[in-house]
Amino acid sequence: MAKPRLRAIVDGGRVVEDPAKDALHDLLADMTLHNRFVIFERLDLEPVDQHYMQAYLNDDMSYQVEYREGSADRHFQAHYAPRPFEMFGPEPIAAVMMDWAHDRPGWREAMPWVPKPG
């Protein structure tokens, strides 16, 4: 498999081209109630701008994680709530995002995905 072309976009518009796992983890760890989302895109898939995974920080500090695979009927979401004082922070989300981006086995089973309401 060819290496995917990746891009991360954070709330406020900052763009990071081809972030490594550590860089993606840092972007997720920097999320606050004023910097609520990170979008992780696959730029090598068609249609362009329709293959992504994103994390959104909710008011209660839980995460809404979504992925889309080309069309509205292939748009899914999962809720992730870290345990209090969780040492790993956004590590599970960073791992799922990287596994998704590189099409590694197991990422679909890592979270309870449900179709995103239209």
N, C-alpha and C positions, 0 to 999 in steps of 0.2 A: 504494500500500500504506500502511495506517495505521502509525503509529509503534508499535513493539512496547513492551510494558510489561516492564521488565527489573529484576532484583534479583540482587545478588551476596551470597553468604553465605560467610564464611571460617571456618576451623577456630576454635572457641571461641565461635561464634555471632554475631559482628559482622555486621550487615546494612547494605548500601549500596544504596539505591534508585536505579534508573536511572543506573548509573555510565557515564560517558563512557569512551572508549578509554584515555585517560591514567590515569584512576582505576582501571580494570580492570588495566592494566599494573602499576600500583603495588601493587595487592593481590597479584598474581602474584609480583612482585619481592620482596615481604615474606614469601613462603613460606619456612619453615625446617623442620627435622626436628621441631619442636615446634608448628608451624603449617602443617600438611601439605596442606590443600586449599582450593580456591576453587570454589564451585558458582555457576554463572551460569544463572539461570532466565528462561524466557519465561512471564510470568504471564497473557498474553492468549490462550493456546492451551488447548484442552481435550484430555484431562482435566488439571485443575490439578495441579501438582507432578510432571508426567510429561514435561515438555519442558525439558530442561536440557543444559548442557555443563559438565563439571567437569574440573579439573586436580588431580592428586595428586602430591606430591613423594615419590619413592622414596628409599630409603636411599642409593643411589649418586648422588643428585642429578639423576637423569633424571625425566621426568614421564610419568605415565599420564594420558592425556586420554580422556574418554568423552563421548558424547552419547546422549540418549534422545529419541525422538520418539513418545511416547504409550504404547507397550506394550513388554513385555519382548522381543518379537521385533524391535523397532526400537531396540535398545540396542547401541551399537558402541564400540569402544575402539581407541586407537592409542598407540604408545610414541614418545616424543620424547626424544632424548638430545642436549642441547646440546654443541657441540664444546668442548674445553678452552679456557678464557679467552675464551669467546664474548662479544663486545661487546654483543650485542643482548639478552642474558638471555632473559626470557620473551616478548619482542616477537612471535615467530612464533605463540605460543599466544594471546596477546592479539588478534592480527590474525584468527586463525581463529575465536576466540570471538565477536568483533564481527561478522565476516562471517556466521557462523551466526545470530546474534541478529537481524540485519537481512536475512536471507535473500538475501545477495549471491551471485552466481555464483562458483564456484571453491573454496569452503571444503571441499567433499567431496573434492576432489582434492589438497588441501594436506597431508593426512596419510594414512598407509596404514591405513584403517579396517577392522576385522574385527569380526564379531559378538562380543558379550561373552558368555562362557560363563555359563550359568544356574547 
